[in-house]
């Protein structure tokens, strides 16, 4: 696991993967995991400054450390940092489970043809993530600019610090309602912390929590030879 982006969502991943393995195998079973966890503060600064080359080196360093420690597959615990998936996967030399691919597979399997995407400004505004979904014939929409900017602020100023505010929960509920009114069939929580604000079982739209989907894909990969 390449984590710390943020530590908050990485903790969710760790719990979800271990619970998934435990449910399947029973008893005292848990997941064999190696975690390389980063300080998110400089990463957020580099993202904001557009220093993606330095971030690429950081991710590759993580992959090399994990593989040297015995990892046979990797997950990158962040939607935004999948912007660097290709160089990371090429350098890792082992399977790297893509969060957008497994999310797209689930949307496709469920027959979703139009979905709203919320996440950081990078995930919503650039093509590296949504292209994976659109390649399955699924139309992807994003919130209006003002709402998109507010969601990005909530992620970086609140959720990555572990803060869940009632006002932000209301804003996310408004965003999901507007997506439903725009005839989206589902909403993609394209940031690993967003599930902290949304109850997937009590939403106006079916919610695809990418953290849960990615974690489940890791569970399936771990147990593939069991």
Residue pairs with C-beta under 8 A, 6 or more apart in sequence:
1 10
1 13
1 14
1 33
1 34
1 35
1 36
1 37
1 66
1 74
1 75
1 77
2 36
2 38
2 59
2 62
2 63
2 66
2 74
2 75
2 76
2 77
2 78
2 81
3 9
3 10
3 13
3 14
3 35
3 36
3 37
3 38
3 77
4 10
4 36
4 37
4 38
4 39
4 40
4 43
4 77
5 38
5 40
5 43
5 77
5 78
5 80
5 81
5 192
6 40
6 159
6 160
6 161
6 192
6 193
7 37
7 40
8 159
8 160
8 161
8 162
8 193
8 196
9 77
9 78
9 192
9 193
9 211
10 35
10 37
10 77
12 192
12 195
12 211
12 215
13 75
13 77
13 192
13 211
13 214
13 215
13 218
14 33
14 35
16 211
16 212
16 215
16 216
17 31
17 33
17 215
17 218
17 219
17 222
18 30
18 31
18 33
20 31
20 215
20 216
20 218
20 219
21 29
21 30
21 31
21 219
21 222
21 223
22 29
22 30
24 219
24 223
24 226
25 223
25 226
31 218
31 219
31 222
32 222
34 66
34 69
34 70
34 71
36 62
36 65
36 66
38 58
38 62
40 160
43 55
43 58
43 81
44 156
44 160
46 52
46 54
46 55
47 55
47 80
47 122
52 83
52 84
55 81
55 84
56 84
56 87
56 88
59 76
59 81
59 84
59 87
59 88
60 87
60 88
60 91
60 92
63 74
63 88
63 91
63 92
63 96
64 91
64 92
66 74
67 74
67 92
67 93
67 94
71 94
72 94
72 95
73 94
73 95
73 96
73 97
73 218
73 221
73 222
74 88
74 92
74 94
74 95
74 96
74 97
75 96
75 97
75 99
75 214
75 217
75 218
76 82
76 85
76 88
76 96
76 99
77 192
77 214
78 192
79 99
79 100
79 119
79 120
79 123
79 129
79 190
79 191
79 192
79 210
80 119
80 120
80 122
80 123
80 191
82 98
82 99
82 100
82 128
82 129
83 122
83 126
83 128
83 129
85 96
85 98
85 128
88 96
89 96
95 221
97 214
97 217
97 218
97 221
98 132
99 210
99 213
99 214
100 129
100 132
100 133
100 210
101 132
102 213
102 214
102 216
102 217
103 132
103 133
103 188
103 190
103 208
103 210
103 213
103 214
104 132
104 133
104 135
104 136
104 138
105 136
106 208
106 213
107 115
107 133
107 136
107 138
107 186
107 188
107 208
108 136
108 137
108 138
110 186
110 206
112 138
112 185
112 186
112 206
113 137
113 138
113 139
113 185
114 138
114 139
114 140
114 141
114 183
114 184
114 185
114 186
115 133
115 138
115 139
115 140
115 141
115 184
115 185
115 186
115 187
115 188
115 208
116 140
116 141
116 142
116 143
116 176
116 179
116 182
116 184
116 186
116 187
116 188
116 205
117 123
117 124
117 129
117 130
117 133
117 140
117 141
117 142
117 187
117 188
117 190
118 124
118 142
118 143
118 148
118 151
118 172
118 175
118 187
118 188
118 189
118 190
118 191
118 194
119 129
119 151
119 155
119 188
119 189
119 190
119 191
119 194
120 152
120 155
120 156
120 190
120 191
121 148
121 149
121 152
123 129
123 130
123 190
123 191
124 142
124 143
124 148
124 151
124 152
124 190
125 142
125 148
129 190
130 140
133 140
133 188
134 140
140 188
141 179
141 182
141 184
142 148
143 151
143 175
143 178
143 179
147 171
147 174
147 175
147 178
150 171
151 171
151 172
151 175
154 168
154 171
154 172
154 197
155 191
155 193
155 194
158 164
158 165
158 168
159 191
159 193
159 194
159 196
159 197
160 193
164 196
164 197
168 197
169 197
169 198
172 194
172 197
172 198
173 198
173 203
173 204
176 187
176 198
176 203
176 204
176 205
176 207
177 204
179 187
179 205
180 204
180 205
184 205
185 205
185 206
186 205
186 206
186 207
186 208
187 203
187 205
187 206
187 207
187 208
188 208
188 210
189 195
189 198
189 207
189 208
189 209
189 210
189 211
190 210
191 210
192 210
192 211
192 214
193 211
194 209
195 209
195 211
195 212
198 207
198 209
200 206
200 207
200 209
200 212
